[in-house]
Amino acid sequence: MCWLLMQVIKANAPYHMSFFIIVIFMGSFYLVNLILAIVAMSYDDCRKQDQDAAEEELAVGRRICDLEF
């Protein structure tokens, strides 16, 4: 089996190696960008929820202040 592998590598090694190196780098770049996009979307959703909660608390506080005066 090792002999067959060496024959294949010897016959087409430069083309196959360059192809797989390009695929590995592009695939890694794609996956890193995908993970960063998911993290950014999650962060944005959490920030929006926090902002909505803060606005709700502010609105409740204003209602209480209006009732006191």
ABEGO torsion letter per residue (X at the ends): XAAAAAAAAAAAAAAAAAAAAAAAAAAAAAAAAAAAAAAAAAAAAAAAAAAAAAAAAAAAAAAAAAAAX
